[in-house]
């Protein structure tokens, strides 16, 4: 995924592609990549397990090149049936 997204939205090391480069060459490209893949996800849960298809998965991607802390939030909605 990273390779594909870097081809679609490369970092701007020359300052020619994006206007907003205040936080580095990966700043605006990170915003664009995040917009392409989305920032939230809905996954059905069946019998207490993620109900994903055979080849499906959940990926967490980081688009910035420097180290920092991120947090994930999971909200589970629904009813428990016995």
N, C-alpha and C positions, 0 to 999 in steps of 0.2 A: 504494500500500500504506500509506503513512504517513497519508494522509487517512482511509482506512477504519479503520485501527487507532486513530487518535485519536478517531473517533466511538464505537468500541466501548469503549475504555479511555482516557478523557480525563485529562489532568494535573489534579491536585487543587490548585487555587490557593487554595481557601478552607479546606482542612483538614477538610472535611465528609465526603469520600468515603473516604479512606484514613486509617488510624491511623498508619502509618509514613511520616513526612515529614522525617526527620532530615537528609537530604541535598538537600532541595528538593522542589518540587511535582511534578517529573518522576521522582522516585526510585521510588516504589512502582508507578506506572503503567508505568515501564520494566521492572520485574520481571514484571508481569502480561503485558505485550506480548511479552516474551522467552519466557515460558511458552507463550503462544499459538502463536508461530511456530516455536519450537524453537531449540536452540543447536547442533545438528549436522546433517549431511546426508550421505547416501550417494548417489553418482552413479556409474553404470557407465562404464567406459572401454573403448572398442572400437577396436582398431587405433591406439592412442595418442591418441585424441580423446574428449572427453566425449560420451557417447551420450545426448543429450537430444532430445526431440521438437521438432517445428517451432516451437511456441510456448512451449517451456519455457526457463527461464533460472535462473541462480543469483543471488540478491540478498543483499547484505550490508546490514543495516539497523542503525542506531544509534537508540536510544530516549531517550538523554539529550540535553539541550539545550546543555550546555556542552562546550567543546573538551577532548579528552583523547586519549590514545593507546590503540589497540586492536591486537591481533595476531591473525592468522589462522594456523591450523595445518592443513596438508594431509598426510594419511597415505594412501599408496597401497599397497593390498594386492593381491596377485595373482601370476601367473606370466607370464613372457614366452615366447611360442611363436614359433618361427621357421618 
